[in-house]
Amino acid sequence: ILVKDEGLEAVALYLTGEFEGILKESNSGNELWVGAGVSLFDLLLYCRDMGFGGLEFLAGIPGKVGGAVCRNAGAFGGEIAEHIVAVELMGEDGAIKTIERGQLEFGYRFFKRPSGSVVTKVLLSLDEDSSESIREKIVHYLVEKKQRQPLDLPSAGSVFKNPTGDHAGRLIEAAGLKGKRIGGAMISPKHANFIVNTGQARASDILALIDLARERVKQEFGTTLELEIEVLG
Ligand SMILES: Cc1cc2nc3c(=O)[nH]c(=O)nc-3n(C[C@H](O)[C@H](O)[C@H](O)COP(=O)(O)OP(=O)(O)OC[C@H]3O[C@@H](n4cnc5c(N)ncnc54)[C@H](O)[C@@H]3O)c2cc1C
């Protein structure tokens, strides 16, 4: 998410305590209830130690399970939605309900969540695998991510969604914008779909680079880039 410089008047919920739990019910095969407040990093460590495979593609993605469900986080061809059996939500009225996968709508970095609801837990279906094999896959994806992405500087991750059959980073690079700076923000010379903060970037610097990239890519290739990051404020 990118919050505009003027800030935002809103309530931020920090899901802690029981929302940070991982529960394997007996006789539930390879299914796990995971609290929305569990970090993806901790979930992967748990899966590695307990021999639950399938989520390794999430390695290196910052954030919590709730955020990953709401954005249908994914990488290397995998998406968390592929493993979701049910989602537990708290509605605006405080009532908690569990919705089965068949009633849930996911898309590319998209989850149609009932307005105002909070994801509290998710039931994931995983594969049986050895800890060693899971560890190797996690390391493989982490190395790949580190090679391709500018993880040494702060960013909000991929700025634009990949258009069908192409890559936003390739288009921005082909438009000659790699390394382009506005204020403290820069289109990463390593991966053009990342805008990094070189130190003192303001949200307005990042938004100006977003507009520039969109304009140039539209002009040169006729492709309209759609934001992957969420702009608030
Ligand atoms: C360096 C870097 C690399 C990244 N790489 C990837 C990648 O490879 N793939 C990918 O998909 N993403 C990637 N991201 C983006 C981001 O990390 C993921 O989308 C992550 O899953 C978001 O989780 P979060 O907890 O930070 O959610 P936030 O960013 O805090 O929230 C995302 C949205 O979900 C809502 N939300 C969060 N939790 C809940 C909840 N419990 N209930 C209801 N609504 C909620 C928020 O209000 C917001 O609208 C990357 C980001 C960075 C900085």
The ligand as an SDF file (V2000), in Angstrom:
LIG
                    3D

 53 58  0  0  0  0  0  0  0  0999 V2000
    9.7720   -6.1630   -1.5060 C   0  0  0  0  0  0  0  0  0  0  0  0
    8.3630   -6.6370   -1.6930 C   0  0  0  0  0  0  0  0  0  0  0  0
    8.1190   -7.7690   -2.4570 C   0  0  0  0  0  0  0  0  0  0  0  0
    6.8040   -8.2140   -2.6640 C   0  0  0  0  0  0  0  0  0  0  0  0
    6.6070   -9.3200   -3.4250 N   0  0  0  0  0  0  0  0  0  0  0  0
    5.3420   -9.7550   -3.6380 C   0  0  0  0  0  0  0  0  0  0  0  0
    5.1130  -10.9210   -4.4360 C   0  0  0  0  0  0  0  0  0  0  0  0
    6.0280  -11.5590   -4.9460 O   0  0  0  0  0  0  0  0  0  0  0  0
    3.8170  -11.3160   -4.6030 N   0  0  0  0  0  0  0  0  0  0  0  0
    2.7630  -10.6490   -4.0420 C   0  0  0  0  0  0  0  0  0  0  0  0
    1.6190  -11.0690   -4.2240 O   0  0  0  0  0  0  0  0  0  0  0  0
    2.9640   -9.5390   -3.2970 N   0  0  0  0  0  0  0  0  0  0  0  0
    4.2150   -9.0850   -3.0790 C   0  0  0  0  0  0  0  0  0  0  0  0
    4.4170   -7.9610   -2.3190 N   0  0  0  0  0  0  0  0  0  0  0  0
    3.2480   -7.2090   -1.8110 C   0  0  0  0  0  0  0  0  0  0  0  0
    2.7780   -7.5810   -0.3720 C   0  0  0  0  0  0  0  0  0  0  0  0
    3.8570   -7.8890    0.4450 O   0  0  0  0  0  0  0  0  0  0  0  0
    1.8110   -8.7370   -0.3820 C   0  0  0  0  0  0  0  0  0  0  0  0
    0.6760   -8.4450   -1.1920 O   0  0  0  0  0  0  0  0  0  0  0  0
    1.3450   -9.1110    1.0380 C   0  0  0  0  0  0  0  0  0  0  0  0
    0.5950  -10.2920    0.9420 O   0  0  0  0  0  0  0  0  0  0  0  0
    0.5240   -8.0270    1.7060 C   0  0  0  0  0  0  0  0  0  0  0  0
    0.3750   -8.3950    3.0710 O   0  0  0  0  0  0  0  0  0  0  0  0
    0.3160   -7.3020    4.2460 P   0  0  0  0  0  0  0  0  0  0  0  0
    0.0900   -8.0440    5.5040 O   0  0  0  0  0  0  0  0  0  0  0  0
    1.5100   -6.4100    4.1580 O   0  0  0  0  0  0  0  0  0  0  0  0
   -0.9970   -6.5410    3.8280 O   0  0  0  0  0  0  0  0  0  0  0  0
   -1.2470   -4.9820    3.7110 P   0  0  0  0  0  0  0  0  0  0  0  0
   -0.4000   -4.4380    2.6090 O   0  0  0  0  0  0  0  0  0  0  0  0
   -1.1770   -4.3720    5.0470 O   0  0  0  0  0  0  0  0  0  0  0  0
   -2.7690   -4.9990    3.2420 O   0  0  0  0  0  0  0  0  0  0  0  0
   -3.1410   -5.2830    1.9250 C   0  0  0  0  0  0  0  0  0  0  0  0
   -4.6540   -5.0400    1.8040 C   0  0  0  0  0  0  0  0  0  0  0  0
   -5.3580   -6.0530    2.5100 O   0  0  0  0  0  0  0  0  0  0  0  0
   -6.1360   -5.4830    3.5610 C   0  0  0  0  0  0  0  0  0  0  0  0
   -5.9930   -6.3890    4.7000 N   0  0  0  0  0  0  0  0  0  0  0  0
   -4.8370   -6.8360    5.2590 C   0  0  0  0  0  0  0  0  0  0  0  0
   -5.1110   -7.7220    6.2380 N   0  0  0  0  0  0  0  0  0  0  0  0
   -6.4640   -7.8240    6.3000 C   0  0  0  0  0  0  0  0  0  0  0  0
   -7.3670   -8.5910    7.0980 C   0  0  0  0  0  0  0  0  0  0  0  0
   -6.9310   -9.4260    8.0430 N   0  0  0  0  0  0  0  0  0  0  0  0
   -8.6940   -8.4550    6.8790 N   0  0  0  0  0  0  0  0  0  0  0  0
   -9.1600   -7.6090    5.9350 C   0  0  0  0  0  0  0  0  0  0  0  0
   -8.3560   -6.8630    5.1450 N   0  0  0  0  0  0  0  0  0  0  0  0
   -7.0340   -6.9680    5.3250 C   0  0  0  0  0  0  0  0  0  0  0  0
   -5.5520   -4.1030    3.8150 C   0  0  0  0  0  0  0  0  0  0  0  0
   -6.5310   -3.2360    4.3300 O   0  0  0  0  0  0  0  0  0  0  0  0
   -5.1280   -3.7160    2.4080 C   0  0  0  0  0  0  0  0  0  0  0  0
   -6.2340   -3.2840    1.6770 O   0  0  0  0  0  0  0  0  0  0  0  0
    5.7160   -7.5090   -2.0940 C   0  0  0  0  0  0  0  0  0  0  0  0
    5.9690   -6.3730   -1.3110 C   0  0  0  0  0  0  0  0  0  0  0  0
    7.2700   -5.9320   -1.1120 C   0  0  0  0  0  0  0  0  0  0  0  0
    7.4960   -4.7100   -0.2730 C   0  0  0  0  0  0  0  0  0  0  0  0
  1  2  1  0
  2  3  1  0
  2 52  2  0
  3  4  2  0
  4  5  1  0
  4 50  1  0
  5  6  2  0
  6  7  1  0
  6 13  1  0
  7  8  2  0
  7  9  1  0
  9 10  1  0
 10 11  2  0
 10 12  1  0
 12 13  2  0
 13 14  1  0
 14 15  1  0
 14 50  1  0
 15 16  1  0
 16 17  1  0
 16 18  1  0
 18 19  1  0
 18 20  1  0
 20 21  1  0
 20 22  1  0
 22 23  1  0
 23 24  1  0
 24 25  2  0
 24 26  1  0
 24 27  1  0
 27 28  1  0
 28 29  2  0
 28 30  1  0
 28 31  1  0
 31 32  1  0
 32 33  1  0
 33 34  1  0
 33 48  1  0
 34 35  1  0
 35 36  1  0
 35 46  1  0
 36 37  1  0
 36 45  1  0
 37 38  2  0
 38 39  1  0
 39 40  1  0
 39 45  2  0
 40 41  1  0
 40 42  2  0
 42 43  1  0
 43 44  2  0
 44 45  1  0
 46 47  1  0
 46 48  1  0
 48 49  1  0
 50 51  2  0
 51 52  1  0
 52 53  1  0
M  END
$$$$
